[in-house]
């Protein structure tokens, strides 16, 4: 897969399109963030793990830019889930109580 900035694409569009016709994909980058993908017709968006990773990274970059999420500087995001939860923590008790009410009422 080829990665190119918008200005590189603008300056060499014909060359990039020749490579796409030959079966390669081009990821268009703007300020280190993937913004678009040029793929051969018929290849589609979900043609492999590498492109899926680019899609995930682009979505994450948009969420970060919109201040919806922040990136962790270290560690795994699962570290939060793996932390032990104290009984009587308030939120946990509230969620468990709501779920048991839903089960009793047949909503779940």
Secondary structure in CASP SS format (residue, H / E / C, confidence):
PFRMAT SS
TARGET T0000
AUTHOR 0000-0000-0000
METHOD secondary structure of the structure
MODEL  1
X C 1.00
X E 1.00
X E 1.00
X E 1.00
X E 1.00
X H 1.00
X H 1.00
X H 1.00
X H 1.00
X H 1.00
X H 1.00
X C 1.00
X H 1.00
X H 1.00
X H 1.00
X H 1.00
X H 1.00
X H 1.00
X H 1.00
X H 1.00
X H 1.00
X C 1.00
X C 1.00
X C 1.00
X C 1.00
X E 1.00
X E 1.00
X E 1.00
X E 1.00
X E 1.00
X C 1.00
X C 1.00
X E 1.00
X E 1.00
X E 1.00
X E 1.00
X E 1.00
X E 1.00
X C 1.00
X C 1.00
X C 1.00
X C 1.00
X C 1.00
X C 1.00
X C 1.00
X C 1.00
X C 1.00
X C 1.00
X H 1.00
X H 1.00
X H 1.00
X H 1.00
X H 1.00
X H 1.00
X H 1.00
X H 1.00
X H 1.00
X H 1.00
X H 1.00
X H 1.00
X H 1.00
X H 1.00
X H 1.00
X H 1.00
X H 1.00
X C 1.00
X C 1.00
X C 1.00
X C 1.00
X C 1.00
X C 1.00
X C 1.00
X C 1.00
X C 1.00
X C 1.00
X C 1.00
X C 1.00
X H 1.00
X H 1.00
X H 1.00
X H 1.00
X H 1.00
X C 1.00
X C 1.00
X C 1.00
X C 1.00
X C 1.00
X C 1.00
X C 1.00
X C 1.00
X H 1.00
X H 1.00
X H 1.00
X H 1.00
X H 1.00
X H 1.00
X H 1.00
X H 1.00
X H 1.00
X H 1.00
X H 1.00
X H 1.00
X H 1.00
X H 1.00
X H 1.00
X C 1.00
X C 1.00
X C 1.00
END
